[in-house]
Amino acid sequence: MSKIVVIGSCGVDFTAYAPRLPKPGETIHGTKFTTSFGGKGANQCIAAAKLGGNTYMICSLGDDQWGEKYKENLKNHGVDITHAKITPNVTTGCAQISVAENGENQIVVVPGANNYLSKEDVANSAELIKNADVLIGQLETPFETMLEAFKLSKGIKLFNAAPAQAGIDEILPHCTILCVNEPEASLLTNFDVDITNAVDALKKLLDAGCETVIITLGSKGAVYMSKHDQQPIHVLCEEVVPVDTTGAGDAFVGALATYLVTYKGQPLHQIIGAACHVATLSVTKEGTQKSYPEKIDAFNREYQYIKL
């Protein structure tokens, strides 16, 4: 069975819901508070697992009450936790999230144990990384750790360059697929990226060494381009009324990885369309991991796309 290996972050989300987001220095009354499991790496891993992916998580958790609880959460979703380590004398990563009624959010992340995911952890899981059909990485753990893993991997290397971070050019030639949103693409290309100039951004990122680049556009879908055919394509997705957009990008990445191995060799526009559909479903519910659809096959739908 194809292996989807995620190396990256785990965190606990403390989420406050309010009619709107507060202005700087302002205190407003919220309507609800929840505690849930998050972190970009684990979100992507669980999104893939819920769609039937055979998933493995390489991560660092704290030795507080949340570390063991998080391992249990991963295990309950069918994720292999052999390489989920507890780091002594460190807290588990966490995020403070505010969500407005219109679905907008603000997030403050405290990395905690995520900062202790090391090259040594890559070495300890080297065989798993080498044999992964898809390796997924992000930027909520040390960059040098991610770079080391991507150098080792022999499969599809799916890099979600999020949160936005400069100085990561060294990893781009090791990326089979680079996936970024508009602000992340803007930081990497040094100009403000939107649908009107997305093709220029795709070309610049391909020139940096990636084989394929995907820029997600929220409700407008995604644009992508590959080195081998140089044809930019805009994949459309249905518009919905968002309830909570937190973690939608992670739902996209997890679904993308799952459909890349489940439908190997199928047109990329269809695979991206299916991933967009999964992300769209996720924003219609509150929360992150609990909002991800389970046991659906979004691939068996027809997705519209436009050659740019």
Protein Blocks (a to p, Z undefined) as FASTA:
>chain_A
ZZdddedddddddddddfbdcdehiacddfbdcdddedjklmmmmmmmmnopacdddddd
dfbfklmmmmmmmmmnopafklaccdehiacddddddddfkopacddddfklmmmpcfkl
mmmmmmmmmmpmbdcddfkbcfklmmmmmmmpmbdcddddbdddehilmmmmmpmbacdd
fklmmmmnopacdfklmmmmmmmmmmnopabdcddehjnopadddfklopacdddddddd
dfblghklmmmmmmmmmmmmmmgoiafklmmmmmmmmmmmmmmpgcjklmpcghiafklp
ccddddZZ
